[in-house]
Structures are given as C-alpha cells and as structure tokens.
C-alpha cells in the first residue's frame, strides 16, 4: 500500500525522466512485497520455491531502475549509449533466465526443502554459485549509484542537497537490510526484512514528496560537513562562497521554470527565503512589478523560457528599483536546454545617473536654445535700430537741415513752418513707438522657464480694459486655466485686441465689432473677430517684423504675439473666423494642474 501511494504521487508530479524511473522503482517495490507474500503463503515446496525464484528478477529490475533513476537525477544521462543500455538491461534478463531454469542446474538456490515452524512451513535452501554472481553484480551496481548520489549531495545546495541525501540514506538503509537477508542474519525468512524496512522508508519518502518544508528541516549540512571538507575540493567551496557573496542575484531554473537553486542576493531581490522547489511565477510578487519589459510571459508562466536580456522595474519601500535580467540557457548533452541561469543585476543607481545626465543635457539644450533665441532677439533689435529707425530719423534730419541752412552764421532767428514742426514731431513720435515696440519685442521673445496656472478669461478681461476698444464687444467662453506666464499672456491679448479694433472694421457700418475668446476642440484657445478678415495671400506675412497696412503702425504687434507664443512652446496660426473675420488659433498648450 505504501509503495502504491508513493508510485501514484511520483507519477503525478513527474516532470523529468528521473521521476519516471523513480515511479518504476516504486512499482518494483510493490512486486517485491507481492512475491514474498505469495512465497510464504503457500504450503507446498513447489509453490514457495517458484515465487522465491521469481523474486530475483524483480530484485534485478529494481536495481536497474534505481541505476537509471540515479543517472538522470544526477545529470549523467549521457552514459546511456545504445550498447551500455543493452548491457544494463541484459542483467535482469539473464537473472530471470537463470532463476526460472534453476530446477535444471540449481545455480541460484540449492537443496530447497520445507521446514516446519509451528503451523507454518518455511522454505529452507542454500545459495548456489549463480546467486553469488548475481549478488556481486547487484551490489557493484548499488555501490555505483550510491556513490553518485553521495557526490551529488556534496555538490548540491539548499533543498536539493537535503533531497539527494534523503534518497541516498533511504537506498543505503534498504541495501544494508538486503545484506542481512543474504547472509541469513535476518529474523525473517527470505528478503522480507527489506519489505518491513520499506514501511518506514516509504512513509518518509511520501512525506518528502508532499512537503518541501519537511525536506528543508533535515539537518543534512551538519552531517555532510566533514565529508565535504574531506572529499570536496577547493573549487566548489570557492564557487559557493563567490555565489553567496556577489552583489548579483543568481537563480537556476529547470526547463519547466521551477527554481532549482538561488543565492542569498537573489532571495533578497525576489523577496522570499523559500524559493527553491517553487515555480518562478509562485515566488514573484506580481503586485510589486512596475514594468516587466519583455519578461512578463516568463514571469507568469504563460511563455516558454528562453535566453533573453531585459529590464525589470520593481516597487520597493525605498522607491522603484531596476534590475537587469539576463536569462542564459544551460546546454544539455543532446543539444536541448537542460535548464536556465537567471542573473539579476541591480542597475537602479546607473539608471538614476543616466536620468540625471539626460536632465542635465535637456537643461543645457534649453539654455542653448534660450541663448540662441536671445542672440536672435539682439540681432533683431540691432536691425530695428539700424534700419527701422533710419527712415523717421532721416525725415527729421531733413527738415532740421533745411531750417539750419536758413539760419546763416549770425544766428538770426528763423521762422519754422507749422508743417515742418508737425513732420518732425511725427518722426520723433514714430521713433519713440519703434523703440518701445522693439524693446517689447526683445523682452517678450525670451524663453519662459516658470509657468503658472492662469485662468484665460481673467487675463482676457484685464487686457480688454487696457486697450481702447471703442464700441467693440468682448465675448468670453474660456473659464478654464492653462499653464502660462500671466504678464506675457496679457500682452498677447492686448496686441490681438488692438489689432482687431484697428484693422478689423466690420462690413456694415451699422454693426459694432465683436471679439470672441474661447477654447478650441484640440485643447488650444482662439481669439476671433467678425471683421473683414485677412486675405489668404497676406496671412503668411502678418507675423513678419514690420509688416503693417497702417501708415502709423510699426508692424511689431503680431510679431510680438508670435514670439510670446513660441516662448511658451505654443504655435499660433491665422485662419478665417466662423463669420468671415479673423481667427488666431493657439495650439500646444499644457493644461493647468487644477484642470488636468
């Protein structure tokens, strides 16, 4: 019964050929107990002798299955060449032939006879030379797979070391019991002592199969420490030390994504001390993952493991941390992956330095753009001073030169005509206007670095009171806020309102001009009038410095509007209004935080 339960558990949880051969070994334990039950239950010599001889092929097949299990479990399956496999399985076949023909040659058991023990008849016999050959082969194979398991235990770590030692100790214990039976030192007939011992070993193995915690509690390291220092080499000890001390997390996965081994740093990064034996999807805290990159499918178990390198962002009490995750394939002997090694490298500080450098680079680019823009403004200001001021200055100088020519050398008083005074006055006033507008253009075009939450309707109303708008009407539909410099935004509205009043006369003399301010569908805002509009062929010129259709205007108003928009990072365009007037549209705005 114990063997049957163990067989079912191992078979259901199988994920490798080692588990398959482990299940076969458990089945052999069932047959071992069955043939002994049949042997002692009979009351005739032929019956008991037949089932006793049937036991030896079962024992040979048990040893063969344990050998196969050990080779796969310890990763030495490359041993299975075709001729070695045939040689291995010829052993149970030869044993079966030798046992079933024992009546002819008596090489296995000799002189079989029944001996009374109370109400029971027990088969008594001696060992033939065939048995001793069988025992030599069996125990030789047993020594090989016990040695492989022992070395596997020395070289393994964590729960896999405990599991390997448990398997080794169980098989060694049962092997010792067979020695007592083979030398007839057992108080029970035949090899029944092994079956009785298996009652204890089987229960332990079932507990180990069902509970990983049971395996973890085994004091294996304490027991193996003298063996590790005596038989182990410096290399594995140094390797273990390095793996435990490095700052990188190292995780070893089998092909199914189950964690085989993990170092201390890896446990800390993952956030658990009990990772070994669990699937990676069971130990990862998915609620802490901020960005999986291209690793999401492998972390939740929906994607097959494969070699990859990507970044994983995790939320931690100290803030977000970034791990560089490198999954490397462990090649098997048949060219198929035997497992995977995952290297976790904390690159949070590197990422932060990179972000700081990018911010500094962006700041430098901003400063560069700002300086270039300021230089452009200075060049523009210099051009205005040297070119735009020249005309009114020449006019004033011309009139004053005429007056000067008429004064003569004796300083006599000369009468200056009113028209001359008027022309000089107009020229000087125009020079003052140009200077004021040029200064405004230079100031307003500077890049804006500090923004505020500004309610558009409030600034529009203030600008309306600052401009002589005559009988024009203002309509507002802009009760939201934007991020802007309030003083420069005020200057935008003042220039647009002044431009609309001065140049946007309505088609009908009986109608007053109406100016509307509102938000557009794309998140920007507009200033629109219902005047005569701007011809399409002139719209590309209206933002040029000095462009004006007025004899008294400087042509800087709309240039200032464009420069203020650019200083905010906006774009401004002119189109037809809904009623045929002019519409200025501003796009690229950032909504205020309170309205976002």
C-alpha positions in Angstrom: 0.0 0.0 0.0 2.8 2.4 0.9 4.6 1.6 -2.4 1.4 2.1 -4.4 0.8 5.6 -2.8 4.4 6.6 -3.4 4.1 5.4 -7.1 1.0 7.5 -7.7 2.5 10.6 -6.1 5.7 10.4 -8.1 3.9 9.6 -11.4 1.5 12.6 -11.0 4.3 15.0 -10.2 6.7 13.7 -12.8 8.5 16.4 -14.9 11.6 14.5 -16.0 12.9 11.0 -16.8 14.3 10.7 -13.3 10.7 10.9 -12.0 9.6 8.2 -14.5 12.3 5.8 -13.4 11.6 6.7 -9.7 8.0 5.6 -10.4 9.3 2.3 -12.0 11.4 1.7 -8.9 8.3 2.1 -6.7 6.4 -0.4 -8.8 9.3 -2.9 -8.3 8.9 -2.4 -4.5 5.2 -3.4 -4.9 6.3 -6.5 -6.9 9.0 -7.2 -4.2 6.4 -7.3 -1.5 3.9 -9.3 -3.6 6.2 -12.2 -4.5 7.3 -12.5 -0.9 3.7 -12.6 0.2 2.9 -15.3 -2.3 6.1 -17.2 -1.4 5.3 -17.5 2.3 1.5 -18.0 1.8 1.9 -21.4 0.0 2.2 -24.8 1.9 4.0 -26.7 -0.9 7.6 -26.9 -1.8 7.0 -26.2 -5.5 4.8 -23.1 -4.7 7.3 -21.4 -2.3 10.3 -22.3 -4.5 8.7 -20.8 -7.6 7.8 -17.5 -6.0 11.2 -17.3 -4.3 13.0 -17.7 -7.6 10.6 -15.2 -9.2 11.9 -12.7 -6.6 15.4 -12.5 -8.1 14.3 -10.9 -11.5 12.2 -8.4 -9.5 15.3 -7.5 -7.4 17.4 -7.2 -10.6 14.9 -5.0 -12.2 14.7 -2.9 -9.0 18.4 -2.3 -9.1 18.3 -1.5 -12.8 15.5 1.1 -12.4 17.4 2.7 -9.4 20.5 2.9 -11.5 18.6 4.6 -14.3 16.9 6.9 -11.9 20.3 7.9 -10.4 21.9 8.7 -13.7 19.0 11.0 -14.7 18.8 12.5 -11.2 22.5 13.3 -11.1 22.6 14.6 -14.6 24.7 11.8 -16.0 22.2 10.6 -18.6 24.9 10.9 -21.3 26.0 7.5 -20.1 23.0 5.9 -21.9 24.7 4.9 -25.2 23.0 2.1 -27.1 25.4 -0.7 -26.2 25.5 0.4 -22.5 21.7 0.3 -22.3 21.6 -3.1 -23.8 24.3 -4.3 -21.4 22.4 -2.9 -18.4 19.1 -4.5 -19.3 20.7 -7.8 -20.1 21.4 -8.1 -16.4 17.7 -8.5 -15.3 17.0 -10.7 -18.4 19.9 -13.0 -17.5 18.7 -13.1 -13.9 15.2 -14.1 -15.0 16.5 -16.9 -17.3 18.9 -18.2 -14.6 16.1 -18.2 -11.9 13.4 -19.8 -14.0 15.8 -22.7 -15.0 17.1 -23.2 -11.5 15.4 -26.6 -11.4 17.7 -27.8 -14.1 21.1 -26.5 -12.8 20.4 -25.3 -9.2 22.9 -22.4 -9.7 20.7 -19.9 -7.7 19.4 -21.9 -4.7 20.4 -25.5 -3.8 18.8 -28.2 -1.7 15.4 -26.5 -1.2 13.2 -28.1 1.5 10.3 -27.2 3.7 10.9 -26.8 7.4 8.1 -26.6 10.0 7.9 -23.6 12.3 4.8 -24.2 14.3 1.8 -24.1 11.9 3.9 -22.6 9.1 6.1 -24.4 6.5 9.1 -22.2 5.6 11.3 -22.9 2.7 15.0 -23.6 3.6 17.7 -23.5 1.0 21.4 -22.8 0.3 23.0 -20.4 -2.1 24.4 -21.6 -5.4 27.2 -20.0 -7.4 24.7 -18.2 -9.6 23.4 -16.3 -6.6 26.9 -15.2 -5.6 27.5 -13.9 -9.1 24.1 -12.2 -9.0 24.9 -10.6 -5.6 28.3 -9.4 -6.8 26.8 -7.7 -9.8 23.9 -6.3 -7.8 26.0 -4.8 -5.0 28.5 -3.4 -7.5 25.7 -1.5 -9.3 24.4 -0.5 -5.9 27.8 0.9 -4.9 28.0 2.9 -8.2 24.6 4.6 -7.8 25.1 5.2 -4.1 28.4 6.9 -4.8 26.8 9.0 -7.5 24.1 10.1 -5.1 26.6 10.8 -2.3 28.7 13.0 -4.6 25.5 14.7 -5.9 24.6 15.6 -2.3 28.1 17.0 -1.6 27.9 19.3 -4.7 24.3 20.4 -4.3 22.9 23.2 -2.2 19.8 24.1 -0.3 16.8 21.8 -0.6 18.2 19.7 -3.4 21.1 18.7 -1.1 18.6 17.6 1.5 16.5 15.7 -1.1 19.6 13.9 -2.5 20.8 12.9 0.9 17.3 11.6 1.8 17.3 9.4 -1.3 20.8 8.2 -0.6 20.2 7.4 3.0 16.9 5.5 2.2 18.6 3.4 -0.5 21.6 2.7 1.6 19.4 1.6 4.5 17.4 -0.8 2.4 20.7 -2.1 0.8 22.0 -2.9 4.3 18.8 -4.8 5.1 19.3 -7.0 2.0 22.8 -7.8 3.3 21.3 -9.2 6.5 18.9 -11.3 4.4 21.5 -12.5 2.0 23.7 -13.6 4.9 20.7 -15.1 6.6 21.2 -12.9 9.7 17.6 -11.6 9.4 15.0 -12.8 11.8 12.6 -13.0 8.9 12.6 -15.5 6.0 13.9 -14.6 2.6 14.2 -10.9 2.0 11.1 -9.9 4.0 13.2 -7.6 6.2 13.6 -5.3 3.3 9.9 -5.1 2.8 9.4 -4.3 6.5 12.1 -1.6 6.4 10.4 -0.1 3.4 7.3 0.6 5.6 9.3 3.3 7.4 11.3 4.5 4.4 8.2 4.7 2.2 6.4 6.9 4.7 9.4 9.2 4.8 9.6 9.4 1.0 5.8 10.2 0.8 6.3 13.0 3.4 9.2 14.3 1.3 7.1 14.2 -1.9 4.2 16.1 -0.3 6.0 18.6 1.9 9.0 20.7 0.7 9.2 22.0 4.3 9.9 18.5 5.6 13.0 18.3 3.3 14.2 21.7 4.3 14.2 20.8 8.0 16.6 17.8 7.5 20.0 18.6 9.2 21.9 17.4 6.2 24.6 20.2 6.1 25.6 19.3 9.7 26.0 15.7 8.7 27.8 16.3 5.4 30.2 19.0 6.6 33.1 16.6 7.5 32.6 14.7 4.2 32.5 18.0 2.3 35.9 19.1 3.7 37.5 15.7 3.3 36.3 14.7 -0.1 35.4 18.0 -1.7 37.8 20.3 -3.5 38.6 23.9 -3.1 36.9 24.9 -6.3 33.2 24.1 -5.4 33.8 25.6 -1.9 35.1 28.8 -3.6 32.3 28.8 -6.1 29.7 28.6 -3.4 31.4 31.4 -1.5 31.5 33.6 -4.5 27.9 32.9 -5.4 26.8 33.8 -1.9 28.9 37.0 -1.6 28.4 38.6 -5.0 26.0 41.6 -5.3 24.2 39.9 -8.3 21.3 37.6 -7.8 21.8 34.1 -9.3 18.8 31.8 -9.9 18.9 28.4 -11.5 15.7 27.2 -13.2 14.8 23.8 -14.7 13.2 23.6 -18.1 9.7 24.0 -16.5 10.5 27.2 -14.7 10.9 25.7 -11.3 13.7 27.2 -9.1 16.5 24.7 -8.5 18.9 26.9 -6.7 19.2 30.6 -5.7 21.9 32.6 -3.8 21.3 34.9 -0.9 21.3 38.1 -3.0 18.7 36.5 -5.3 16.4 35.7 -2.3 16.7 39.3 -1.2 15.9 40.7 -4.6 12.9 38.4 -5.1 11.8 38.9 -1.5 11.5 35.4 -0.2 13.7 32.8 1.6 11.8 29.8 0.3 12.1 29.9 -3.4 13.7 26.6 -4.2 11.3 24.0 -5.4 8.6 26.5 -6.4 7.8 27.8 -9.9 9.1 31.3 -10.6 5.5 32.5 -11.1 4.7 31.4 -7.5 7.5 33.4 -5.8 7.4 36.6 -7.9 5.4 39.4 -6.2 3.4 40.5 -9.3 1.8 43.4 -7.4 5.3 44.9 -6.9 6.2 44.8 -10.6 6.0 48.2 -12.3 7.3 47.3 -15.7 8.1 43.7 -16.9 9.7 44.7 -20.2 9.7 41.6 -22.3 9.8 39.2 -19.3 6.1 39.2 -18.4 5.2 35.9 -20.1 8.0 34.0 -18.4 7.3 35.5 -15.0 3.6 34.5 -15.1 4.3 31.1 -16.7 2.4 31.8 -19.9 5.6 31.9 -22.1 8.3 29.2 -22.6 11.6 30.0 -21.0 14.3 31.3 -23.4 17.5 33.2 -23.5 16.8 37.0 -23.2 18.1 40.2 -21.6 15.7 42.9 -20.5 15.0 45.3 -17.6 12.5 44.8 -14.8 11.2 47.6 -12.6 10.2 46.7 -9.1 8.4 48.9 -6.4 10.2 48.7 -3.1 9.9 50.6 0.2 12.9 52.7 -0.8 11.4 53.5 -4.2 11.4 52.0 -7.7 14.4 49.7 -8.4 15.5 48.5 -11.8 17.0 45.0 -12.3 18.8 44.0 -15.5 17.6 40.4 -16.0 19.8 38.0 -18.1 18.4 34.6 -18.8 21.0 32.2 -20.2 20.5 28.6 -21.4 22.3 25.7 -19.8 23.0 23.4 -22.8 22.4 19.7 -22.3 24.3 16.8 -23.9 21.7 16.3 -26.5 21.7 19.9 -27.6 18.4 20.6 -25.7 18.4 23.1 -22.8 19.0 21.3 -19.5 17.9 24.4 -17.6 18.4 28.2 -17.3 20.5 30.5 -15.2 19.0 33.9 -14.4 21.4 36.7 -13.5 19.8 39.7 -11.6 21.9 42.9 -11.6 20.6 46.0 -9.8 21.2 48.9 -12.2 19.0 51.4 -10.3 21.9 53.8 -9.5 23.1 53.5 -13.1 19.6 54.4 -14.3 19.3 57.3 -12.0 22.7 58.7 -13.1 21.6 58.2 -16.7 18.3 60.1 -16.0 20.3 62.9 -14.2 22.6 63.2 -17.2 19.6 63.3 -19.6 18.0 66.0 -17.4 21.3 67.9 -17.4 21.5 67.5 -21.2 18.0 68.7 -21.6 18.7 71.7 -19.3 21.8 72.5 -21.4 19.8 72.3 -24.6 17.2 74.6 -23.1 19.9 77.1 -22.0 21.4 76.8 -25.5 18.1 77.4 -27.2 17.4 80.3 -24.8 20.8 81.9 -25.6 20.3 81.4 -29.3 16.9 83.0 -29.0 18.2 85.9 -27.0 21.0 86.4 -29.6 18.4 86.3 -32.3 16.4 89.0 -30.4 19.5 91.1 -30.0 20.2 90.8 -33.7 16.6 91.7 -34.5 16.8 94.7 -32.1 20.0 95.8 -33.7 18.4 95.5 -37.1 15.4 97.6 -36.0 17.7 100.3 -34.6 19.8 100.4 -37.7 17.1 100.1 -40.3 13.6 100.9 -39.0 14.7 104.0 -37.1 16.6 105.3 -40.1 13.6 106.4 -42.1 11.9 108.7 -39.4 15.4 109.8 -38.4 16.2 110.8 -41.9 12.9 112.7 -42.2 13.5 114.6 -39.1 17.1 115.4 -40.0 16.0 116.6 -43.5 13.6 119.1 -42.1 16.0 120.2 -39.4 18.8 120.6 -42.0 16.6 122.9 -44.1 16.0 125.0 -41.0 19.7 125.0 -40.2 20.6 126.1 -43.8 18.3 129.2 -43.4 19.8 130.3 -40.1 23.1 131.5 -41.5 26.2 132.2 -39.5 24.9 135.3 -37.5 22.4 133.2 -35.6 19.4 135.1 -36.8 16.0 133.8 -35.9 14.3 131.7 -38.5 10.6 131.1 -38.6 9.7 127.3 -38.8 6.5 126.5 -40.6 3.9 124.6 -38.7 4.0 121.7 -41.2 7.8 121.3 -40.6 7.2 121.1 -36.9 4.4 118.6 -37.4 6.6 116.4 -39.7 9.5 116.5 -37.2 7.1 115.7 -34.3 5.6 112.8 -36.2 9.0 111.4 -37.0 10.1 111.7 -33.4 6.9 110.1 -32.1 7.3 107.3 -34.7 10.9 106.8 -33.5 9.6 106.5 -29.9 7.0 104.0 -30.9 9.6 101.9 -32.8 11.9 102.0 -29.8 9.1 101.0 -27.4 7.9 98.1 -29.6 11.5 97.0 -30.3 12.1 96.8 -26.5 8.9 94.9 -26.1 9.8 92.5 -28.9 13.2 91.8 -27.3 11.7 91.3 -23.8 8.6 89.3 -24.8 10.5 86.9 -27.0 12.7 85.5 -24.2 12.1 81.8 -23.4 9.7 81.2 -20.4 11.1 78.9 -17.7 8.4 79.4 -15.0 4.7 78.8 -15.6 1.7 79.5 -13.5 -1.9 78.3 -13.5 -3.6 81.2 -15.3 -7.4 81.5 -15.9 -7.8 82.6 -19.5 -10.9 84.6 -19.0 -9.3 86.7 -16.2 -6.4 87.7 -18.3 -8.6 88.5 -21.3 -10.8 90.8 -19.3 -7.8 92.7 -17.9 -6.3 93.1 -21.4 -9.7 94.4 -22.6 -9.7 97.2 -20.0 -6.1 98.2 -21.0 -6.9 98.7 -24.7 -9.0 101.4 -26.3 -11.6 99.2 -27.9 -14.2 101.8 -28.6 -17.7 100.3 -29.3 -16.3 96.7 -29.8 -17.8 93.9 -27.7 -15.9 91.1 -25.9 -17.4 87.6 -25.7 -15.7 85.0 -23.4 -16.1 81.2 -23.4 -12.8 80.3 -21.6 -13.4 79.7 -17.9 -10.6 77.1 -17.7 -7.0 77.6 -16.7 -3.8 77.0 -18.7 -0.1 77.0 -17.8 1.4 80.3 -18.9 3.3 83.5 -17.9 0.4 85.8 -17.0 2.2 89.1 -17.9 3.2 87.9 -21.4 -0.2 86.3 -22.0 -1.7 89.7 -21.1 0.5 91.3 -23.8 -0.8 88.7 -26.4 -4.4 89.7 -25.7 -3.6 93.4 -25.7 -1.9 93.2 -29.1 -4.6 91.0 -30.7 -7.4 93.2 -29.3 -5.7 96.4 -30.6 -5.0 94.8 -34.0 -8.7 93.7 -34.3 -10.0 97.1 -33.4 -7.6 99.0 -35.7 -7.7 96.7 -38.7 -10.9 94.6 -38.4 -13.7 97.0 -39.2 -17.0 95.2 -39.9 -18.5 95.1 -43.3 -21.6 97.0 -42.2 -21.1 100.4 -40.7 -24.2 99.9 -38.6 -22.7 96.9 -36.8 -20.1 97.1 -34.0 -17.1 94.7 -33.9 -17.3 91.6 -31.7 -14.2 89.8 -30.5 -14.5 86.3 -29.0 -12.1 84.3 -26.9 -12.6 80.6 -26.2 -11.1 77.1 -26.1 -10.9 75.1 -29.3 -11.7 71.4 -29.6 -8.0 70.4 -29.7 -7.3 71.9 -26.3 -5.9 75.2 -27.5 -7.6 78.6 -27.4 -8.5 81.2 -30.0 -9.1 84.9 -30.4 -11.6 85.7 -33.2 -13.3 88.8 -34.6 -16.2 89.2 -37.0 -14.5 92.0 -39.0 -13.4 91.9 -42.7 -10.7 89.3 -42.1 -7.2 89.0 -43.7 -6.8 88.0 -47.3 -5.4 84.5 -47.7 -2.4 85.7 -49.8 -1.3 88.0 -46.9 -1.6 85.6 -44.0 1.9 84.3 -44.4 3.3 87.8 -44.0 1.4 89.2 -41.0 3.8 87.8 -38.4 6.9 89.3 -40.1 8.6 92.1 -38.3 7.5 95.5 -39.6 4.6 94.2 -41.7 1.6 96.7 -41.4 -1.2 98.1 -43.5 -1.3 101.2 -41.4 0.6 104.4 -42.0 1.2 104.9 -38.3 1.7 101.3 -37.2 5.2 99.8 -36.5 4.2 96.3 -37.6 5.6 94.7 -34.4 2.3 93.8 -32.7 1.7 90.4 -34.3 5.4 89.6 -34.3 5.3 90.1 -30.6 2.3 87.7 -30.4 4.1 85.1 -32.4 7.3 85.4 -30.3 5.4 85.2 -27.0 3.6 82.0 -28.2 7.0 80.4 -29.2 8.4 81.4 -25.8 5.6 79.4 -24.2 6.3 76.5 -26.6 3.0 77.1 -28.5 2.2 77.5 -32.1 0.0 80.3 -33.5 -1.8 80.3 -36.8 -4.3 82.6 -38.5 -7.5 81.4 -40.3 -10.9 82.6 -41.3 -13.4 83.2 -38.5 -16.7 81.5 -38.4 -18.5 84.7 -39.5 -15.8 85.7 -42.0 -13.5 87.7 -39.8 -10.0 86.7 -38.5 -9.3 83.9 -36.1 -5.9 83.4 -34.3 -5.5 79.8 -33.0 -3.0 78.8 -30.3 -2.1 75.1 -30.0 0.4 73.0 -28.0 -0.9 74.3 -24.6 -0.4 72.5 -21.3 -3.5 72.3 -19.2 -3.2 73.7 -15.7 -2.7 71.1 -12.9 -6.0 72.0 -11.3 -7.9 71.4 -14.5 -5.9 68.4 -15.8 
